[in-house]
Amino acid sequence: MTPDEYVEAVLALVERIPPGRAMSYGAVADALAERSGRASARLVGSIMARHGGGVPWHRVVNAAGRLPPGHEREARARLRAEGCPLRGDRVDLAAAAWSPEQGM
């Protein structure tokens, strides 16, 4: 998979995350690792920062459930509107985590 194909794969996977659910950067990387040969949460974060504006970026958080840096207020508002379970200022990943195996 080329770097451009990986960007497209990350964005396509993020598009599939249902409203009210979330994935961590690492979970996105892990879900694509077998196909791509890559497994870097940092790379997924970088892709989201550069190219994620057209996908539901607010549904991708860090492993502790922290919202995207610099966009916390907007992400929190979007997640609340979708009914995503929050615990304080973080997504409750125990309740909200989604994986591609679950489907839509």
C-alpha positions as CSV (number, residue, x, y, z in Angstrom):
1,M,0.0,0.0,0.0
2,T,1.5,3.4,-1.0
3,P,1.4,6.3,1.4
4,D,-1.4,7.9,-0.5
5,E,-3.4,4.7,-0.4
6,Y,-2.9,4.5,3.3
7,V,-4.2,8.0,3.7
8,E,-7.3,7.0,1.8
9,A,-7.7,3.8,3.8
10,V,-7.5,5.8,7.1
11,L,-10.1,8.3,5.9
12,A,-12.4,5.6,4.6
13,L,-12.3,3.8,7.9
14,V,-13.0,6.9,9.9
15,E,-16.0,7.5,7.5
16,R,-17.4,4.2,8.7
17,I,-17.4,5.0,12.5
18,P,-21.1,5.3,13.4
19,P,-22.4,8.4,15.2
20,G,-22.1,8.1,18.9
21,R,-19.1,5.7,18.6
22,A,-15.3,6.4,18.6
23,M,-12.0,4.8,17.8
24,S,-8.5,5.6,19.1
25,Y,-5.7,6.6,16.7
26,G,-4.1,3.3,17.6
27,A,-7.2,1.3,16.9
28,V,-7.5,2.8,13.5
29,A,-3.8,1.9,12.8
30,D,-4.3,-1.6,14.2
31,A,-7.4,-2.2,12.0
32,L,-5.4,-1.3,8.9
33,A,-2.1,-2.9,9.9
34,E,-2.5,-6.3,8.2
35,R,-3.5,-4.7,4.8
36,S,-1.0,-1.8,5.0
37,G,2.0,-3.1,6.9
38,R,1.8,0.0,9.0
39,A,0.7,0.2,12.7
40,S,1.5,3.7,13.9
41,A,-1.0,5.7,15.9
42,R,1.1,8.8,15.4
43,L,0.9,8.4,11.6
44,V,-2.9,8.1,11.9
45,G,-2.9,11.3,14.0
46,S,-0.8,13.1,11.5
47,I,-3.2,12.0,8.6
48,M,-6.2,13.1,10.6
49,A,-4.6,16.5,11.3
50,R,-3.7,17.1,7.6
51,H,-6.6,15.4,5.8
52,G,-9.4,14.7,8.3
53,G,-11.5,17.7,7.8
54,G,-13.9,16.0,5.4
55,V,-14.6,13.0,7.6
56,P,-16.1,12.7,11.2
57,W,-12.7,13.6,12.7
58,H,-14.2,14.1,16.2
59,R,-14.8,10.3,16.5
60,V,-11.1,9.6,16.6
61,V,-9.5,10.2,20.0
62,N,-6.3,9.2,21.8
63,A,-6.1,5.9,23.7
64,A,-7.2,7.6,26.9
65,G,-10.3,9.1,25.2
66,R,-8.9,12.6,25.0
67,L,-10.3,14.7,22.2
68,P,-8.3,16.1,19.3
69,P,-5.9,18.8,20.5
70,G,-7.0,22.3,19.7
71,H,-10.5,21.1,18.7
72,E,-11.8,19.9,22.1
73,R,-14.7,22.2,22.3
74,E,-16.1,21.5,18.9
75,A,-15.4,17.7,19.2
76,R,-17.2,17.6,22.6
77,A,-20.2,19.4,21.2
78,R,-20.4,17.1,18.2
79,L,-20.0,13.9,20.3
80,R,-22.6,15.1,22.8
81,A,-25.0,15.8,19.9
82,E,-24.5,12.2,18.7
83,G,-25.0,10.7,22.1
84,C,-21.5,9.5,22.5
85,P,-20.8,8.4,26.1
86,L,-18.4,10.9,27.8
87,R,-16.6,10.7,31.1
88,G,-15.7,14.3,32.0
89,D,-13.8,15.7,29.1
90,R,-13.0,12.4,27.6
91,V,-14.8,9.8,25.5
92,D,-15.7,6.7,27.5
93,L,-14.0,4.2,25.2
94,A,-15.2,1.3,27.3
95,A,-18.7,2.2,26.2
96,A,-18.1,4.0,22.9
97,A,-15.4,2.0,21.2
98,W,-16.1,0.7,17.7
99,S,-14.2,-1.6,15.4
100,P,-14.7,-2.4,11.7
101,E,-15.7,-6.0,12.6
102,Q,-18.8,-4.6,14.3
103,G,-20.0,-3.2,11.0
104,M,-22.4,-0.3,11.0
